Amino acid sequence: MPRENKFKNYYLEFIENQQKSSILNPKSPISTSILFKNPEIIIMNKKINLIKYLTIILTPLILCFCSSYSHIKKLKGENAARIIEEFGKPDMVIPRKTDSLYIYLKETELRSTEISQGKLTLDPMVSPGVTKTERYTFTISNGIVTNVNRIIEYER
């Protein structure tokens, strides 16, 4: 008998706590923060501003899904005509026994710039000018892209 009462008390206490922290309860920290202009979320007993929470979660996702490498990875499994349509005529085509490689080169000249040290100096530090070469390699088998690779090289 005391065990059943203990369970009932625990259950009633649990329900009462749920009602106290409900969003519909105006005294709840979650509901008051949502109703007013400072929305907060409670994680591991710490209040975190909702905007900071979303920024922390969404920033890496946006950086991963919007990078140029992820754009190129999406071309895997596409038709070879789409590659030619998007990148133009390949710089090199290397035929092999079972497939062929389409290689695209993109060169960019990066000028030298002064490196700021946060103070005035008589002899400023200057980064050297380099040539940036991006090499896109598409492996095409039976008219379909089977592998995609991107290599970036810097040359002084």
C-alpha positions in Angstrom: 0.0 0.0 0.0 2.7 2.6 0.8 4.4 1.8 -2.5 1.2 2.8 -4.5 0.9 6.0 -2.5 4.5 6.8 -3.2 3.9 6.3 -6.9 0.7 8.4 -6.9 2.6 11.2 -5.1 5.4 11.0 -7.6 3.0 11.1 -10.5 1.0 14.0 -9.1 4.2 15.9 -8.4 5.3 15.2 -12.0 1.9 16.5 -13.4 2.1 19.6 -11.2 5.6 20.4 -12.4 4.6 19.9 -16.0 1.7 22.3 -15.5 4.1 24.8 -13.9 6.5 24.7 -16.9 3.8 24.6 -19.5 3.9 27.3 -22.2 0.3 28.1 -21.4 1.2 28.9 -17.8 1.9 32.7 -17.6 4.4 32.2 -14.7 6.5 29.8 -16.7 10.0 31.1 -17.7 9.6 29.8 -21.2 6.1 31.3 -21.8 7.0 34.8 -20.4 10.1 34.9 -22.5 8.1 34.0 -25.6 5.4 36.5 -24.9 7.9 39.3 -24.4 10.7 40.3 -26.8 13.5 38.3 -25.4 12.8 34.6 -26.4 15.0 32.2 -24.4 15.5 28.5 -24.5 16.5 26.4 -21.6 19.3 23.8 -22.3 21.0 21.9 -19.5 19.6 24.3 -16.9 21.1 27.4 -18.7 19.0 30.0 -20.4 20.2 30.8 -24.0 18.8 33.5 -26.1 16.9 31.9 -29.0 18.6 34.1 -31.6 22.1 33.0 -30.3 20.9 29.4 -30.3 19.7 29.5 -33.9 22.9 31.3 -35.0 25.1 28.7 -33.4 23.1 25.9 -35.1 22.5 27.4 -38.5 25.9 29.0 -39.2 27.8 25.7 -39.7 24.9 24.3 -41.7 24.8 27.3 -44.1 28.6 27.2 -44.5 28.6 23.5 -45.3 25.7 23.5 -47.8 26.6 26.8 -49.5 30.3 26.1 -50.2 31.5 25.7 -53.8 32.7 22.2 -53.0 29.3 21.0 -52.0 27.9 22.5 -55.2 30.4 20.5 -57.2 29.6 17.3 -55.2 25.9 17.7 -56.2 27.0 17.2 -59.8 27.9 13.6 -59.1 25.5 11.3 -60.9 24.5 14.0 -63.4 24.8 13.8 -67.2 28.1 14.9 -68.8 26.2 17.4 -70.9 25.3 19.3 -67.7 29.0 19.6 -66.8 29.8 21.0 -70.2 26.9 23.4 -70.0 27.9 24.7 -66.6 31.7 24.7 -67.0 32.1 25.0 -70.7 34.6 23.1 -72.9 37.1 21.1 -70.8 40.7 22.1 -70.8 41.9 18.5 -71.0 40.1 15.2 -71.8 41.9 12.1 -70.8 40.3 8.9 -72.2 40.9 5.7 -70.2 39.7 2.1 -70.8 36.4 2.3 -68.9 35.9 6.0 -68.4 37.3 9.5 -69.2 38.5 12.4 -67.2 37.4 15.9 -67.9 39.8 18.4 -66.3 39.0 22.1 -66.0 41.6 24.7 -64.8 40.7 28.1 -63.4 43.6 30.5 -62.7 43.2 33.6 -60.5 46.0 36.1 -59.9 46.0 37.2 -56.2 47.9 40.5 -55.7 50.2 41.2 -52.7 48.6 43.0 -49.8 49.9 44.7 -46.7 49.4 42.8 -43.5 48.1 45.0 -40.7 49.9 44.7 -37.4 47.6 47.1 -35.6 50.3 49.7 -35.2 52.3 52.1 -37.4 55.6 50.6 -38.7 58.3 52.0 -40.9 58.7 48.7 -42.7 55.3 47.1 -43.2 54.8 43.4 -43.8 53.6 42.5 -47.2 52.2 39.2 -48.3 53.5 38.0 -51.7 51.4 37.9 -54.8 50.4 34.3 -55.9 48.6 32.5 -58.7 45.7 30.4 -57.5 44.9 27.4 -59.7 41.7 25.5 -59.1 41.6 22.1 -60.8 38.2 20.4 -61.2 38.4 16.8 -62.3 35.3 14.9 -63.3 35.4 11.2 -64.0 32.7 10.3 -66.6 31.6 6.8 -67.3 28.9 6.1 -69.9 28.0 9.8 -70.1 27.4 10.0 -66.3 29.6 11.7 -63.7 30.9 9.0 -61.3 33.5 11.0 -59.4 34.2 14.7 -58.7 37.5 16.2 -57.3 38.7 19.7 -56.7 42.3 20.7 -56.0 43.5 24.2 -55.1 47.2 25.1 -55.6 49.0 28.3 -54.9 52.2 29.3 -56.7 54.4 32.3 -56.1 
